[in-house]
């Protein structure tokens, strides 16, 4: 589905849950048009950690965030093409990569590859754009095990583009990262059954933990939440 059709679809849906509740002049868009998010760079300090779940072949957001704040970014992606692409890159020394995904439990899961061989993003879920007959086993870790690799007390922001899995893992992220200030998440409600309701539930969970919606991308798919 093209960008125009995605925008049209969202405009036709009731979006009462999309209410900006906190505004900050320091919010700015970082990254490419299709791989970026709004972020408050003044909240992130040079000693802080940022977790970036879902890398694909676009780390423009991660690298611009490092450039702006001198923070450390840790990228995570189990996608075979993403892992191969990362290995071919010369990246900022403040960027580290882990070749696994995030899930509710640690182990190996079936990862569905995209129908279009030229595309990178697959999914742990049977989305419309993946081939459910073509899958590979990939490693994943629970958030409890992710923080064994990265000091949870230093993590101030999380970025998620994980193809529908955001709806299941966000509660575990909130519980594992006590000093978290920013969550930037791409929602995939158009691909999952009951997607709008799942987005509403996710927003309610974030609000329960004190996070308020601060920015929305033009496509209405990249949402940024800031700890009130």
C-alpha positions, -999 to 999 in steps of 0.1 A, spaced: 0 0 0 14 34 -10 19 63 13 -11 82 -1 -34 53 4 -21 47 39 -27 84 48 -62 83 32 -71 51 52 -60 67 85 -79 99 77 -111 79 72 -107 62 106 -117 77 139 -85 88 156 -99 100 190 -70 83 207 -45 104 188 -44 135 211 -12 155 216 -10 158 254 24 174 258 41 198 234 78 205 234 96 230 212 127 207 213 110 179 194 125 174 159 123 148 132 154 127 128 161 102 101 148 96 66 112 103 56 102 67 59 126 57 87 125 85 111 107 97 142 102 128 162 125 130 192 134 154 220 171 155 217 175 177 248 162 149 270 191 126 259 226 132 272 260 119 260 261 91 286 226 79 279 216 47 260 190 44 233 176 10 222 165 8 185 144 -23 178 139 -29 141 168 -17 119 162 -30 84 186 -12 61 180 23 74 198 36 105 194 72 96 174 79 128 200 62 150 230 79 134 215 114 134 206 109 171 242 100 179 253 131 160 230 154 178 235 140 214 266 119 214 246 91 231 251 54 225 226 36 203 220 -2 204 203 -16 174 184 -49 173 172 -69 143 170 -106 135 163 -101 98 188 -119 76 191 -91 51 194 -65 79 222 -85 95 241 -88 62 236 -51 55 249 -40 89 280 -61 84 287 -42 51 285 -8 68 311 14 85 291 29 114 297 54 141 316 38 170 287 49 193 264 25 174 263 -12 184 242 -40 168 227 -72 182 214 -97 157 183 -107 175 148 -94 180 126 -87 209 97 -110 220 79 -120 251 102 -150 256 138 -158 248 144 -185 222 140 -190 185 108 -182 165 96 -185 130 102 -153 111 81 -148 80 100 -133 50 85 -106 28 66 -117 -4 87 -92 -24 122 -105 -24 135 -69 -29 120 -59 5 138 -63 38 111 -62 65 96 -95 75 76 -102 106 72 -125 135 35 -122 128 15 -134 97 11 -100 81 -4 -93 47 30 -85 31 48 -116 42 49 -151 28 36 -175 55 51 -204 35 86 -189 35 101 -185 70 134 -189 88 141 -194 125 156 -164 142 168 -156 177 148 -134 200 151 -123 236 127 -111 262 132 -77 276 144 -92 308 172 -108 289 179 -78 266 189 -58 297 215 -83 305 233 -70 274 226 -33 280 225 -15 314 188 -8 319 195 22 342 212 41 314 184 36 288 165 69 283 148 62 250 134 33 229 126 33 192 105 5 179 97 -5 143 89 -42 148 62 -50 124 32 -55 147 51 -70 177 49 -36 195 15 -44 208 28 -74 228 62 -63 240 57 -27 252 44 -36 287 76 -56 293 97 -27 280 80 -3 304 86 -26 334 123 -33 326 135 3 320 129 24 351 146 56 337 129 55 303 119 90 292 109 86 255 92 58 234 90 63 197 70 35 180 57 28 145 23 12 147 12 -15 123 -25 -16 130 -34 -18 93 -18 -52 91 -32 -69 123 -67 -79 132 -83 -54 156 -54 -31 150 -72 1 160 -83 -14 193 -47 -26 199 -34 8 194 -59 23 218 -49 -3 244 -12 4 238 -17 42 243 -37 35 275 -8 13 288 17 40 281 -4 66 298 -7 43 328 31 45 331 31 83 328 39 86 291 20 112 270 17 114 233 39 143 221 42 139 183 27 121 154 42 117 119 23 128 88 15 92 80 -1 88 115 21 57 121 51 70 140 41 81 175 64 96 201 56 94 238 74 114 265 73 107 302 52 134 318 
